Amino acid sequence: MIVDLLEKNRTYRRFDKAKLVTGKALESIVGSVRYTASAGNLQRIRYITIGHERAAEVFSHIALGGYLPKEKKPDASVAPTSYIVMLTETDTPDVNLSIDIGISAEAITLTARELGIGSCMIRNFDKKYFSKISEGTGYLPILVIALGYPAEEAKIAGAEAQSALKYYKDENDINVVPKLGIETLIIKKL
């Protein structure tokens, strides 16, 4: 069921450096986007895959765990082992393109999770560095997705209010992601 996969598809920030994501897996993950919806079927997003051979150099150009205290943030020893960079022709997308980015990113992370690979969508990245990587393509980096086999656990917890949605590490060092309940999400039944 898709709901089971969605529930398992948590954000991971620590990865097992001994297990590498293959180029074939990266191609399969990006390939899943071909089956997603796209406004006007324009398919305006392009991708750069970064395999394990170059993944180490990328880590210093991204920021992971913005809500976490410094001592809980991941370091290079648990860095992602590959990346997918999403690119568009503009770095200020219109509404339709923004929706397409979300749909494509979710397809990528769900496909990765189905393969046992964890992911983290990253908007806090060094634009200069990633623009240099995409130089000559005519496209600009809009989102970076870190990938690797998870070296940590993540779970969902209920959240009572909009003000209580920041993720955190619990006393067992498990990523806890608060989610609003259905009674909060549905504001009116007709």
N, C-alpha and C positions, 0 to 999 in steps of 0.2 A: 504494500500500500504506500502511496505517496506520502501520507501523513506520517507513517513510521520513518521514512527517509528524511522528511523535514525535521522531525524530532531529533534524529541522530546528527543532523547537519549543523553542528555547533561551530563556533569560531575557535580555532586552535592557534596558540602562539608559541608552542614548544613542540619541536619535531625531532624524530629519531634520525640522527645523521647517518646511521648504519644502513638504513633502508632508503634507497633512492627511487625517485619517480622517474620512470623511463621516458624517452622521447616518444615512444609509441603511446604511452598513457597520456602524455600531454596532448598529442594529436587527437586522441580519442575524446579527451575532455573538451577541447575546443570544438571538435567536430559535432558535439551534441548541440551546439548553438544553431546549427543549420536547421534544426527542427522546431525552433522557437518562433513565437510571433514576432513580427516587426512592423511598426507603423508604416502603412503604405507599401509593405514588403520591400522597403528601400535598403535594408541590411547595411547600415552605415557604419558599423563597428568593425574594426580590424584588430589583429592580435599579434603580439610578439611572444614567443615562448622562450624562456630562459631555463636551460637545463642545469643539472647539478654541477657541470664543469665551470659554470660562471656564477652560480648562485651565491657563493661566498662574498663576492665583490658587491653584490646588490644589498646585502644586509645593512650596511652602514648608511644606505640611502633611503631607508624606510623607518617608520616609527610604529612599534607594536605596543599595545596595552596602555593607551592614553589615560584610562581611569585607574590603572594600577600604581601603587607606590613604587618608587625606584627599585627597592629590593625585591619586588615581585615581577619586575619586567624581565623578559627573556634576554639572554646574551647570545653571543656567536656560537656557543657550544650546542645550542638547541635551535639554531636558525633554520628557516625553511630550506628545503633542498631543491626547490624549483619555483618558478614564477610564471604567471601569465599576465602580460600587460595589455589592457584594453585601450584602444586608441580610437579617436574620432577626428573628424576634420576641423573641429572647433573645441576649445576648452570651456566654452560656455554653451552647453547644449540647450536646445529648445525642449519643450515639454515632451514631445513624442520621442526624441532621442534619449532624454533622461529615463523615460519608461523603458525603452529598449535596452539601455545599459543595465537597469535593474533586472529585467527579465533574463538577459544574457548572463549576468553575473550569477544569478541564482541557478541557472542551468549548469553553469560551470562548476559551482560548488556542490550541487546535488550529484552531478555525474562523478566528480572526484570522490565524494563520500561513498557512493555506491561501489567504487573501486577500493574502498578502505583508506583513501587519502583524505587528510584533513586540510582545511583551508582557512584563510583569513583575508577578507576584503580590506584593502588599505587605500585610504584617500590622503593620508598624511605621508607623502613621499617627496623626495627631492626632484622637483620638476625639471631643473637643469640637467640632472643626471639622466633621467628617463627621456627627456627631449633629445639628448645626444644619442641615446640608443635608437630612437625612432627617426633620427635625422635622415632626410632624403626620401622618406616614405609619403610625405604629404599629410601625415596624421600626427595628432598630439596625444600624449598619454592622459587618460582620464581616470583610470582605476588600475591598481596593482593587486593581483590575487596571489598571495603566498600559498605554497603547497608543500606537503610532506606527510609522512606517516606520523600521526600524533604520538607525542611522548608525554601526554597529560590527559586528564579526564575533564569532561565538561558536562554540566547538567543544567536543566531548566528549573527555575523556582517561580512560584507565583509572586506577583507584585500587586499590591493593593492600590497604588496610585502612580500617576505619571511621574511624580517626583522621586520614585524609588526604582528607576530602571537602569541605574549604573551597574555594569557587571563587576564582579569582584572575585577574589580567591578566598575560599573558606578555610577553616582551621586545618583541613586535610589537604590543602593546596589544590583543591578542585575548582575549576572555573565555574562560577555560578552566574547564570544569565536570567535575570528577572523578566517575566513575561506577564502582561496583563491578562486577566481572565476573560472568558467569553461574555460574562455579564457586564464588563466594562466596554468591550469592543462593540457590541450591538447596542446602539443608543436608542433605537426605536424599532418596534415590531409592528408591522401593518397587516 
